[in-house]
Amino acid sequence: MNEIDYKNLLAIYQQRSSDLFVQNIALESRNLTSNQIIDSLTKRINELNSELEALKSSKPKKAIASKSESWEE
């Protein structure tokens, strides 16, 4: 290989490494965004589960039993 070949090879390596670096940054950004969305949705699910448990515990059990008995009839 002569000097021109090495310069061309180096130029291609620099371009490819730059492209891969930019792609890596874009993927890391997308990953961070996805993780933030997942965290937010997980928090909301936990809030809704807590609310559901509070609603379940606040209902009288006799009212639930009477509803199920009326369905059986």
mmCIF file of the N, C-alpha and C atoms, coordinates in Angstrom:
data_MODEL
# 
_entry.id   MODEL 
# 
loop_
_atom_site.group_PDB 
_atom_site.id 
_atom_site.type_symbol 
_atom_site.label_atom_id 
_atom_site.label_alt_id 
_atom_site.label_comp_id 
_atom_site.label_asym_id 
_atom_site.label_entity_id 
_atom_site.label_seq_id 
_atom_site.pdbx_PDB_ins_code 
_atom_site.Cartn_x 
_atom_site.Cartn_y 
_atom_site.Cartn_z 
_atom_site.occupancy 
_atom_site.B_iso_or_equiv 
_atom_site.pdbx_formal_charge 
_atom_site.auth_seq_id 
_atom_site.auth_comp_id 
_atom_site.auth_asym_id 
_atom_site.auth_atom_id 
_atom_site.pdbx_PDB_model_num 
ATOM 1   N N  . MET A 1 1  ? 0.843   -1.175  0.000  1.00 0.00 ? 1  MET A N  1 
ATOM 2   C CA . MET A 1 1  ? 0.000   0.000   0.000  1.00 0.00 ? 1  MET A CA 1 
ATOM 3   C C  . MET A 1 1  ? 0.892   1.243   0.000  1.00 0.00 ? 1  MET A C  1 
ATOM 4   N N  . ASN A 1 2  ? 0.461   2.213   -0.745 1.00 0.00 ? 2  ASN A N  1 
ATOM 5   C CA . ASN A 1 2  ? 1.222   3.456   -0.782 1.00 0.00 ? 2  ASN A CA 1 
ATOM 6   C C  . ASN A 1 2  ? 0.567   4.512   0.116  1.00 0.00 ? 2  ASN A C  1 
ATOM 7   N N  . GLU A 1 3  ? 1.118   5.693   0.129  1.00 0.00 ? 3  GLU A N  1 
ATOM 8   C CA . GLU A 1 3  ? 0.650   6.758   1.012  1.00 0.00 ? 3  GLU A CA 1 
ATOM 9   C C  . GLU A 1 3  ? -0.797  7.152   0.730  1.00 0.00 ? 3  GLU A C  1 
ATOM 10  N N  . ILE A 1 4  ? -1.169  7.198   -0.514 1.00 0.00 ? 4  ILE A N  1 
ATOM 11  C CA . ILE A 1 4  ? -2.542  7.558   -0.891 1.00 0.00 ? 4  ILE A CA 1 
ATOM 12  C C  . ILE A 1 4  ? -3.524  6.515   -0.365 1.00 0.00 ? 4  ILE A C  1 
ATOM 13  N N  . ASP A 1 5  ? -3.167  5.237   -0.484 1.00 0.00 ? 5  ASP A N  1 
ATOM 14  C CA . ASP A 1 5  ? -4.025  4.166   0.027  1.00 0.00 ? 5  ASP A CA 1 
ATOM 15  C C  . ASP A 1 5  ? -4.218  4.300   1.539  1.00 0.00 ? 5  ASP A C  1 
ATOM 16  N N  . TYR A 1 6  ? -3.158  4.567   2.260  1.00 0.00 ? 6  TYR A N  1 
ATOM 17  C CA . TYR A 1 6  ? -3.250  4.739   3.707  1.00 0.00 ? 6  TYR A CA 1 
ATOM 18  C C  . TYR A 1 6  ? -4.105  5.954   4.090  1.00 0.00 ? 6  TYR A C  1 
ATOM 19  N N  . LYS A 1 7  ? -3.956  7.034   3.349  1.00 0.00 ? 7  LYS A N  1 
ATOM 20  C CA . LYS A 1 7  ? -4.764  8.229   3.624  1.00 0.00 ? 7  LYS A CA 1 
ATOM 21  C C  . LYS A 1 7  ? -6.244  7.940   3.392  1.00 0.00 ? 7  LYS A C  1 
ATOM 22  N N  . ASN A 1 8  ? -6.535  7.237   2.304  1.00 0.00 ? 8  ASN A N  1 
ATOM 23  C CA . ASN A 1 8  ? -7.925  6.873   2.012  1.00 0.00 ? 8  ASN A CA 1 
ATOM 24  C C  . ASN A 1 8  ? -8.485  5.928   3.079  1.00 0.00 ? 8  ASN A C  1 
ATOM 25  N N  . LEU A 1 9  ? -7.678  4.960   3.463  1.00 0.00 ? 9  LEU A N  1 
ATOM 26  C CA . LEU A 1 9  ? -8.090  4.021   4.498  1.00 0.00 ? 9  LEU A CA 1 
ATOM 27  C C  . LEU A 1 9  ? -8.371  4.748   5.814  1.00 0.00 ? 9  LEU A C  1 
ATOM 28  N N  . LEU A 1 10 ? -7.482  5.634   6.190  1.00 0.00 ? 10 LEU A N  1 
ATOM 29  C CA . LEU A 1 10 ? -7.660  6.414   7.402  1.00 0.00 ? 10 LEU A CA 1 
ATOM 30  C C  . LEU A 1 10 ? -8.915  7.291   7.323  1.00 0.00 ? 10 LEU A C  1 
ATOM 31  N N  . ALA A 1 11 ? -9.162  7.880   6.184  1.00 0.00 ? 11 ALA A N  1 
ATOM 32  C CA . ALA A 1 11 ? -10.346 8.724   6.006  1.00 0.00 ? 11 ALA A CA 1 
ATOM 33  C C  . ALA A 1 11 ? -11.623 7.896   6.181  1.00 0.00 ? 11 ALA A C  1 
ATOM 34  N N  . ILE A 1 12 ? -11.640 6.690   5.617  1.00 0.00 ? 12 ILE A N  1 
ATOM 35  C CA . ILE A 1 12 ? -12.813 5.816   5.748  1.00 0.00 ? 12 ILE A CA 1 
ATOM 36  C C  . ILE A 1 12 ? -12.996 5.393   7.206  1.00 0.00 ? 12 ILE A C  1 
ATOM 37  N N  . TYR A 1 13 ? -11.901 5.017   7.870  1.00 0.00 ? 13 TYR A N  1 
ATOM 38  C CA . TYR A 1 13 ? -11.989 4.654   9.291  1.00 0.00 ? 13 TYR A CA 1 
ATOM 39  C C  . TYR A 1 13 ? -12.520 5.825   10.126 1.00 0.00 ? 13 TYR A C  1 
ATOM 40  N N  . GLN A 1 14 ? -12.069 7.006   9.865  1.00 0.00 ? 14 GLN A N  1 
ATOM 41  C CA . GLN A 1 14 ? -12.537 8.171   10.618 1.00 0.00 ? 14 GLN A CA 1 
ATOM 42  C C  . GLN A 1 14 ? -14.027 8.420   10.381 1.00 0.00 ? 14 GLN A C  1 
ATOM 43  N N  . GLN A 1 15 ? -14.448 8.284   9.127  1.00 0.00 ? 15 GLN A N  1 
ATOM 44  C CA . GLN A 1 15 ? -15.856 8.496   8.804  1.00 0.00 ? 15 GLN A CA 1 
ATOM 45  C C  . GLN A 1 15 ? -16.734 7.435   9.465  1.00 0.00 ? 15 GLN A C  1 
ATOM 46  N N  . ARG A 1 16 ? -16.322 6.183   9.377  1.00 0.00 ? 16 ARG A N  1 
ATOM 47  C CA . ARG A 1 16 ? -17.100 5.090   9.972  1.00 0.00 ? 16 ARG A CA 1 
ATOM 48  C C  . ARG A 1 16 ? -17.160 5.226   11.499 1.00 0.00 ? 16 ARG A C  1 
ATOM 49  N N  . SER A 1 17 ? -16.043 5.549   12.107 1.00 0.00 ? 17 SER A N  1 
ATOM 50  C CA . SER A 1 17 ? -16.046 5.692   13.566 1.00 0.00 ? 17 SER A CA 1 
ATOM 51  C C  . SER A 1 17 ? -16.919 6.874   13.985 1.00 0.00 ? 17 SER A C  1 
ATOM 52  N N  . SER A 1 18 ? -16.912 7.931   13.220 1.00 0.00 ? 18 SER A N  1 
ATOM 53  C CA . SER A 1 18 ? -17.782 9.074   13.508 1.00 0.00 ? 18 SER A CA 1 
ATOM 54  C C  . SER A 1 18 ? -19.250 8.679   13.364 1.00 0.00 ? 18 SER A C  1 
ATOM 55  N N  . ASP A 1 19 ? -19.581 7.952   12.307 1.00 0.00 ? 19 ASP A N  1 
ATOM 56  C CA . ASP A 1 19 ? -20.959 7.492   12.100 1.00 0.00 ? 19 ASP A CA 1 
ATOM 57  C C  . ASP A 1 19 ? -21.415 6.598   13.248 1.00 0.00 ? 19 ASP A C  1 
ATOM 58  N N  . LEU A 1 20 ? -20.571 5.671   13.645 1.00 0.00 ? 20 LEU A N  1 
ATOM 59  C CA . LEU A 1 20 ? -20.922 4.756   14.726 1.00 0.00 ? 20 LEU A CA 1 
ATOM 60  C C  . LEU A 1 20 ? -21.062 5.501   16.060 1.00 0.00 ? 20 LEU A C  1 
ATOM 61  N N  . PHE A 1 21 ? -20.227 6.490   16.276 1.00 0.00 ? 21 PHE A N  1 
ATOM 62  C CA . PHE A 1 21 ? -20.313 7.291   17.489 1.00 0.00 ? 21 PHE A CA 1 
ATOM 63  C C  . PHE A 1 21 ? -21.652 8.024   17.552 1.00 0.00 ? 21 PHE A C  1 
ATOM 64  N N  . VAL A 1 22 ? -22.061 8.609   16.448 1.00 0.00 ? 22 VAL A N  1 
ATOM 65  C CA . VAL A 1 22 ? -23.338 9.328   16.396 1.00 0.00 ? 22 VAL A CA 1 
ATOM 66  C C  . VAL A 1 22 ? -24.508 8.361   16.607 1.00 0.00 ? 22 VAL A C  1 
ATOM 67  N N  . GLN A 1 23 ? -24.432 7.185   15.988 1.00 0.00 ? 23 GLN A N  1 
ATOM 68  C CA . GLN A 1 23 ? -25.484 6.191   16.178 1.00 0.00 ? 23 GLN A CA 1 
ATOM 69  C C  . GLN A 1 23 ? -25.561 5.748   17.633 1.00 0.00 ? 23 GLN A C  1 
ATOM 70  N N  . ASN A 1 24 ? -24.412 5.575   18.260 1.00 0.00 ? 24 ASN A N  1 
ATOM 71  C CA . ASN A 1 24 ? -24.366 5.164   19.652 1.00 0.00 ? 24 ASN A CA 1 
ATOM 72  C C  . ASN A 1 24 ? -25.027 6.212   20.550 1.00 0.00 ? 24 ASN A C  1 
ATOM 73  N N  . ILE A 1 25 ? -24.744 7.463   20.313 1.00 0.00 ? 25 ILE A N  1 
ATOM 74  C CA . ILE A 1 25 ? -25.353 8.539   21.094 1.00 0.00 ? 25 ILE A CA 1 
ATOM 75  C C  . ILE A 1 25 ? -26.869 8.547   20.902 1.00 0.00 ? 25 ILE A C  1 
ATOM 76  N N  . ALA A 1 26 ? -27.322 8.375   19.673 1.00 0.00 ? 26 ALA A N  1 
ATOM 77  C CA . ALA A 1 26 ? -28.760 8.351   19.397 1.00 0.00 ? 26 ALA A CA 1 
ATOM 78  C C  . ALA A 1 26 ? -29.433 7.177   20.112 1.00 0.00 ? 26 ALA A C  1 
ATOM 79  N N  . LEU A 1 27 ? -28.795 6.011   20.101 1.00 0.00 ? 27 LEU A N  1 
ATOM 80  C CA . LEU A 1 27 ? -29.371 4.846   20.767 1.00 0.00 ? 27 LEU A CA 1 
ATOM 81  C C  . LEU A 1 27 ? -29.385 5.021   22.288 1.00 0.00 ? 27 LEU A C  1 
ATOM 82  N N  . GLU A 1 28 ? -28.348 5.595   22.837 1.00 0.00 ? 28 GLU A N  1 
ATOM 83  C CA . GLU A 1 28 ? -28.319 5.849   24.279 1.00 0.00 ? 28 GLU A CA 1 
ATOM 84  C C  . GLU A 1 28 ? -29.414 6.833   24.677 1.00 0.00 ? 28 GLU A C  1 
ATOM 85  N N  . SER A 1 29 ? -29.636 7.825   23.844 1.00 0.00 ? 29 SER A N  1 
ATOM 86  C CA . SER A 1 29 ? -30.692 8.803   24.111 1.00 0.00 ? 29 SER A CA 1 
ATOM 87  C C  . SER A 1 29 ? -32.065 8.139   24.068 1.00 0.00 ? 29 SER A C  1 
ATOM 88  N N  . ARG A 1 30 ? -32.282 7.307   23.068 1.00 0.00 ? 30 ARG A N  1 
ATOM 89  C CA . ARG A 1 30 ? -33.554 6.591   22.954 1.00 0.00 ? 30 ARG A CA 1 
ATOM 90  C C  . ARG A 1 30 ? -33.751 5.654   24.143 1.00 0.00 ? 30 ARG A C  1 
ATOM 91  N N  . ASN A 1 31 ? -32.673 4.998   24.552 1.00 0.00 ? 31 ASN A N  1 
ATOM 92  C CA . ASN A 1 31 ? -32.730 4.097   25.697 1.00 0.00 ? 31 ASN A CA 1 
ATOM 93  C C  . ASN A 1 31 ? -33.084 4.857   26.972 1.00 0.00 ? 31 ASN A C  1 
ATOM 94  N N  . LEU A 1 32 ? -32.480 6.008   27.164 1.00 0.00 ? 32 LEU A N  1 
ATOM 95  C CA . LEU A 1 32 ? -32.774 6.834   28.336 1.00 0.00 ? 32 LEU A CA 1 
ATOM 96  C C  . LEU A 1 32 ? -34.239 7.266   28.347 1.00 0.00 ? 32 LEU A C  1 
ATOM 97  N N  . THR A 1 33 ? -34.731 7.697   27.199 1.00 0.00 ? 33 THR A N  1 
ATOM 98  C CA . THR A 1 33 ? -36.135 8.094   27.084 1.00 0.00 ? 33 THR A CA 1 
ATOM 99  C C  . THR A 1 33 ? -37.064 6.932   27.400 1.00 0.00 ? 33 THR A C  1 
ATOM 100 N N  . SER A 1 34 ? -36.750 5.767   26.860 1.00 0.00 ? 34 SER A N  1 
ATOM 101 C CA . SER A 1 34 ? -37.574 4.574   27.122 1.00 0.00 ? 34 SER A CA 1 
ATOM 102 C C  . SER A 1 34 ? -37.572 4.224   28.600 1.00 0.00 ? 34 SER A C  1 
ATOM 103 N N  . ASN A 1 35 ? -36.408 4.293   29.235 1.00 0.00 ? 35 ASN A N  1 
ATOM 104 C CA . ASN A 1 35 ? -36.329 3.986   30.664 1.00 0.00 ? 35 ASN A CA 1 
ATOM 105 C C  . ASN A 1 35 ? -37.130 4.984   31.495 1.00 0.00 ? 35 ASN A C  1 
ATOM 106 N N  . GLN A 1 36 ? -37.127 6.247   31.100 1.00 0.00 ? 36 GLN A N  1 
ATOM 107 C CA . GLN A 1 36 ? -37.915 7.254   31.812 1.00 0.00 ? 36 GLN A CA 1 
ATOM 108 C C  . GLN A 1 36 ? -39.408 6.980   31.669 1.00 0.00 ? 36 GLN A C  1 
ATOM 109 N N  . ILE A 1 37 ? -39.834 6.578   30.489 1.00 0.00 ? 37 ILE A N  1 
ATOM 110 C CA . ILE A 1 37 ? -41.243 6.246   30.262 1.00 0.00 ? 37 ILE A CA 1 
ATOM 111 C C  . ILE A 1 37 ? -41.626 5.023   31.088 1.00 0.00 ? 37 ILE A C  1 
ATOM 112 N N  . ILE A 1 38 ? -40.759 4.014   31.096 1.00 0.00 ? 38 ILE A N  1 
ATOM 113 C CA . ILE A 1 38 ? -41.017 2.799   31.875 1.00 0.00 ? 38 ILE A CA 1 
ATOM 114 C C  . ILE A 1 38 ? -41.133 3.137   33.355 1.00 0.00 ? 38 ILE A C  1 
ATOM 115 N N  . ASP A 1 39 ? -40.229 3.960   33.861 1.00 0.00 ? 39 ASP A N  1 
ATOM 116 C CA . ASP A 1 39 ? -40.281 4.359   35.273 1.00 0.00 ? 39 ASP A CA 1 
ATOM 117 C C  . ASP A 1 39 ? -41.571 5.099   35.591 1.00 0.00 ? 39 ASP A C  1 
ATOM 118 N N  . SER A 1 40 ? -41.959 6.001   34.717 1.00 0.00 ? 40 SER A N  1 
ATOM 119 C CA . SER A 1 40 ? -43.185 6.762   34.921 1.00 0.00 ? 40 SER A CA 1 
ATOM 120 C C  . SER A 1 40 ? -44.404 5.854   34.921 1.00 0.00 ? 40 SER A C  1 
ATOM 121 N N  . LEU A 1 41 ? -44.463 4.924   33.975 1.00 0.00 ? 41 LEU A N  1 
ATOM 122 C CA . LEU A 1 41 ? -45.602 4.008   33.899 1.00 0.00 ? 41 LEU A CA 1 
ATOM 123 C C  . LEU A 1 41 ? -45.625 3.041   35.076 1.00 0.00 ? 41 LEU A C  1 
ATOM 124 N N  . THR A 1 42 ? -44.460 2.597   35.514 1.00 0.00 ? 42 THR A N  1 
ATOM 125 C CA . THR A 1 42 ? -44.378 1.711   36.678 1.00 0.00 ? 42 THR A CA 1 
ATOM 126 C C  . THR A 1 42 ? -44.885 2.429   37.920 1.00 0.00 ? 42 THR A C  1 
ATOM 127 N N  . LYS A 1 43 ? -44.504 3.680   38.066 1.00 0.00 ? 43 LYS A N  1 
ATOM 128 C CA . LYS A 1 43 ? -44.978 4.480   39.203 1.00 0.00 ? 43 LYS A CA 1 
ATOM 129 C C  . LYS A 1 43 ? -46.498 4.621   39.154 1.00 0.00 ? 43 LYS A C  1 
ATOM 130 N N  . ARG A 1 44 ? -47.024 4.884   37.966 1.00 0.00 ? 44 ARG A N  1 
ATOM 131 C CA . ARG A 1 44 ? -48.484 5.037   37.811 1.00 0.00 ? 44 ARG A CA 1 
ATOM 132 C C  . ARG A 1 44 ? -49.204 3.722   38.110 1.00 0.00 ? 44 ARG A C  1 
ATOM 133 N N  . ILE A 1 45 ? -48.644 2.612   37.677 1.00 0.00 ? 45 ILE A N  1 
ATOM 134 C CA . ILE A 1 45 ? -49.242 1.300   37.959 1.00 0.00 ? 45 ILE A CA 1 
ATOM 135 C C  . ILE A 1 45 ? -49.274 1.060   39.459 1.00 0.00 ? 45 ILE A C  1 
ATOM 136 N N  . ASN A 1 46 ? -48.174 1.373   40.144 1.00 0.00 ? 46 ASN A N  1 
ATOM 137 C CA . ASN A 1 46 ? -48.129 1.194   41.591 1.00 0.00 ? 46 ASN A CA 1 
ATOM 138 C C  . ASN A 1 46 ? -49.157 2.081   42.293 1.00 0.00 ? 46 ASN A C  1 
ATOM 139 N N  . GLU A 1 47 ? -49.314 3.315   41.818 1.00 0.00 ? 47 GLU A N  1 
ATOM 140 C CA . GLU A 1 47 ? -50.324 4.205   42.389 1.00 0.00 ? 47 GLU A CA 1 
ATOM 141 C C  . GLU A 1 47 ? -51.729 3.638   42.197 1.00 0.00 ? 47 GLU A C  1 
ATOM 142 N N  . LEU A 1 48 ? -51.997 3.141   40.994 1.00 0.00 ? 48 LEU A N  1 
ATOM 143 C CA . LEU A 1 48 ? -53.320 2.583   40.718 1.00 0.00 ? 48 LEU A CA 1 
ATOM 144 C C  . LEU A 1 48 ? -53.571 1.310   41.518 1.00 0.00 ? 48 LEU A C  1 
ATOM 145 N N  . ASN A 1 49 ? -52.530 0.487   41.691 1.00 0.00 ? 49 ASN A N  1 
ATOM 146 C CA . ASN A 1 49 ? -52.681 -0.715  42.509 1.00 0.00 ? 49 ASN A CA 1 
ATOM 147 C C  . ASN A 1 49 ? -52.967 -0.353  43.962 1.00 0.00 ? 49 ASN A C  1 
ATOM 148 N N  . SER A 1 50 ? -52.304 0.666   44.465 1.00 0.00 ? 50 SER A N  1 
ATOM 149 C CA . SER A 1 50 ? -52.564 1.120   45.840 1.00 0.00 ? 50 SER A CA 1 
ATOM 150 C C  . SER A 1 50 ? -53.992 1.632   45.969 1.00 0.00 ? 50 SER A C  1 
ATOM 151 N N  . GLU A 1 51 ? -54.424 2.387   44.975 1.00 0.00 ? 51 GLU A N  1 
ATOM 152 C CA . GLU A 1 51 ? -55.794 2.907   44.975 1.00 0.00 ? 51 GLU A CA 1 
ATOM 153 C C  . GLU A 1 51 ? -56.800 1.766   44.922 1.00 0.00 ? 51 GLU A C  1 
ATOM 154 N N  . LEU A 1 52 ? -56.521 0.761   44.115 1.00 0.00 ? 52 LEU A N  1 
ATOM 155 C CA . LEU A 1 52 ? -57.405 -0.397  44.003 1.00 0.00 ? 52 LEU A CA 1 
ATOM 156 C C  . LEU A 1 52 ? -57.484 -1.148  45.322 1.00 0.00 ? 52 LEU A C  1 
ATOM 157 N N  . GLU A 1 53 ? -56.348 -1.342  45.968 1.00 0.00 ? 53 GLU A N  1 
ATOM 158 C CA . GLU A 1 53 ? -56.341 -2.021  47.267 1.00 0.00 ? 53 GLU A CA 1 
ATOM 159 C C  . GLU A 1 53 ? -57.117 -1.218  48.300 1.00 0.00 ? 53 GLU A C  1 
ATOM 160 N N  . ALA A 1 54 ? -56.983 0.102   48.277 1.00 0.00 ? 54 ALA A N  1 
ATOM 161 C CA . ALA A 1 54 ? -57.730 0.946   49.208 1.00 0.00 ? 54 ALA A CA 1 
ATOM 162 C C  . ALA A 1 54 ? -59.226 0.829   48.956 1.00 0.00 ? 54 ALA A C  1 
ATOM 163 N N  . LEU A 1 55 ? -59.624 0.784   47.690 1.00 0.00 ? 55 LEU A N  1 
ATOM 164 C CA . LEU A 1 55 ? -61.045 0.640   47.368 1.00 0.00 ? 55 LEU A CA 1 
ATOM 165 C C  . LEU A 1 55 ? -61.563 -0.733  47.774 1.00 0.00 ? 55 LEU A C  1 
ATOM 166 N N  . LYS A 1 56 ? -60.761 -1.761  47.582 1.00 0.00 ? 56 LYS A N  1 
ATOM 167 C CA . LYS A 1 56 ? -61.174 -3.111  47.975 1.00 0.00 ? 56 LYS A CA 1 
ATOM 168 C C  . LYS A 1 56 ? -61.365 -3.204  49.483 1.00 0.00 ? 56 LYS A C  1 
ATOM 169 N N  . SER A 1 57 ? -60.470 -2.603  50.226 1.00 0.00 ? 57 SER A N  1 
ATOM 170 C CA . SER A 1 57 ? -60.559 -2.694  51.688 1.00 0.00 ? 57 SER A CA 1 
ATOM 171 C C  . SER A 1 57 ? -61.661 -1.805  52.258 1.00 0.00 ? 57 SER A C  1 
ATOM 172 N N  . SER A 1 58 ? -62.093 -0.790  51.536 1.00 0.00 ? 58 SER A N  1 
ATOM 173 C CA . SER A 1 58 ? -63.131 0.102   52.044 1.00 0.00 ? 58 SER A CA 1 
ATOM 174 C C  . SER A 1 58 ? -64.537 -0.432  51.791 1.00 0.00 ? 58 SER A C  1 
ATOM 175 N N  . LYS A 1 59 ? -64.702 -1.385  50.885 1.00 0.00 ? 59 LYS A N  1 
ATOM 176 C CA . LYS A 1 59 ? -66.022 -1.953  50.617 1.00 0.00 ? 59 LYS A CA 1 
ATOM 177 C C  . LYS A 1 59 ? -66.393 -2.951  51.712 1.00 0.00 ? 59 LYS A C  1 
ATOM 178 N N  . PRO A 1 60 ? -67.615 -2.892  52.176 1.00 0.00 ? 60 PRO A N  1 
ATOM 179 C CA . PRO A 1 60 ? -68.058 -3.903  53.158 1.00 0.00 ? 60 PRO A CA 1 
ATOM 180 C C  . PRO A 1 60 ? -68.159 -5.265  52.473 1.00 0.00 ? 60 PRO A C  1 
ATOM 181 N N  . LYS A 1 61 ? -67.731 -6.296  53.178 1.00 0.00 ? 61 LYS A N  1 
ATOM 182 C CA . LYS A 1 61 ? -67.741 -7.635  52.589 1.00 0.00 ? 61 LYS A CA 1 
ATOM 183 C C  . LYS A 1 61 ? -69.148 -8.174  52.410 1.00 0.00 ? 61 LYS A C  1 
ATOM 184 N N  . LYS A 1 62 ? -70.082 -7.752  53.246 1.00 0.00 ? 62 LYS A N  1 
ATOM 185 C CA . LYS A 1 62 ? -71.457 -8.228  53.122 1.00 0.00 ? 62 LYS A CA 1 
ATOM 186 C C  . LYS A 1 62 ? -72.077 -7.766  51.812 1.00 0.00 ? 62 LYS A C  1 
ATOM 187 N N  . ALA A 1 63 ? -71.766 -6.574  51.380 1.00 0.00 ? 63 ALA A N  1 
ATOM 188 C CA . ALA A 1 63 ? -72.317 -6.058  50.123 1.00 0.00 ? 63 ALA A CA 1 
ATOM 189 C C  . ALA A 1 63 ? -71.820 -6.884  48.960 1.00 0.00 ? 63 ALA A C  1 
ATOM 190 N N  . ILE A 1 64 ? -70.579 -7.312  49.008 1.00 0.00 ? 64 ILE A N  1 
ATOM 191 C CA . ILE A 1 64 ? -70.031 -8.142  47.936 1.00 0.00 ? 64 ILE A CA 1 
ATOM 192 C C  . ILE A 1 64 ? -70.703 -9.503  47.943 1.00 0.00 ? 64 ILE A C  1 
ATOM 193 N N  . ALA A 1 65 ? -70.917 -10.073 49.125 1.00 0.00 ? 65 ALA A N  1 
ATOM 194 C CA . ALA A 1 65 ? -71.541 -11.382 49.230 1.00 0.00 ? 65 ALA A CA 1 
ATOM 195 C C  . ALA A 1 65 ? -72.976 -11.327 48.729 1.00 0.00 ? 65 ALA A C  1 
ATOM 196 N N  . SER A 1 66 ? -73.709 -10.252 49.052 1.00 0.00 ? 66 SER A N  1 
ATOM 197 C CA . SER A 1 66 ? -75.095 -10.161 48.615 1.00 0.00 ? 66 SER A CA 1 
ATOM 198 C C  . SER A 1 66 ? -75.200 -10.026 47.107 1.00 0.00 ? 66 SER A C  1 
ATOM 199 N N  . LYS A 1 67 ? -74.229 -9.367  46.510 1.00 0.00 ? 67 LYS A N  1 
ATOM 200 C CA . LYS A 1 67 ? -74.243 -9.271  45.049 1.00 0.00 ? 67 LYS A CA 1 
ATOM 201 C C  . LYS A 1 67 ? -74.009 -10.640 44.430 1.00 0.00 ? 67 LYS A C  1 
ATOM 202 N N  . SER A 1 68 ? -73.079 -11.395 44.965 1.00 0.00 ? 68 SER A N  1 
ATOM 203 C CA . SER A 1 68 ? -72.785 -12.696 44.376 1.00 0.00 ? 68 SER A CA 1 
ATOM 204 C C  . SER A 1 68 ? -73.955 -13.655 44.615 1.00 0.00 ? 68 SER A C  1 
ATOM 205 N N  . GLU A 1 69 ? -74.629 -13.525 45.756 1.00 0.00 ? 69 GLU A N  1 
ATOM 206 C CA . GLU A 1 69 ? -75.794 -14.363 46.007 1.00 0.00 ? 69 GLU A CA 1 
ATOM 207 C C  . GLU A 1 69 ? -76.926 -14.039 45.038 1.00 0.00 ? 69 GLU A C  1 
ATOM 208 N N  . SER A 1 70 ? -77.096 -12.783 44.723 1.00 0.00 ? 70 SER A N  1 
ATOM 209 C CA . SER A 1 70 ? -78.171 -12.419 43.817 1.00 0.00 ? 70 SER A CA 1 
ATOM 210 C C  . SER A 1 70 ? -77.873 -12.882 42.402 1.00 0.00 ? 70 SER A C  1 
ATOM 211 N N  . TRP A 1 71 ? -76.621 -12.999 42.045 1.00 0.00 ? 71 TRP A N  1 
ATOM 212 C CA . TRP A 1 71 ? -76.274 -13.497 40.724 1.00 0.00 ? 71 TRP A CA 1 
ATOM 213 C C  . TRP A 1 71 ? -76.538 -15.000 40.615 1.00 0.00 ? 71 TRP A C  1 
ATOM 214 N N  . GLU A 1 72 ? -76.384 -15.699 41.717 1.00 0.00 ? 72 GLU A N  1 
ATOM 215 C CA . GLU A 1 72 ? -76.580 -17.154 41.698 1.00 0.00 ? 72 GLU A CA 1 
ATOM 216 C C  . GLU A 1 72 ? -78.055 -17.491 41.566 1.00 0.00 ? 72 GLU A C  1 
ATOM 217 N N  . GLU A 1 73 ? -78.948 -16.649 42.003 1.00 0.00 ? 73 GLU A N  1 
ATOM 218 C CA . GLU A 1 73 ? -80.385 -16.918 41.970 1.00 0.00 ? 73 GLU A CA 1 
ATOM 219 C C  . GLU A 1 73 ? -80.923 -16.831 40.618 1.00 0.00 ? 73 GLU A C  1 
# 
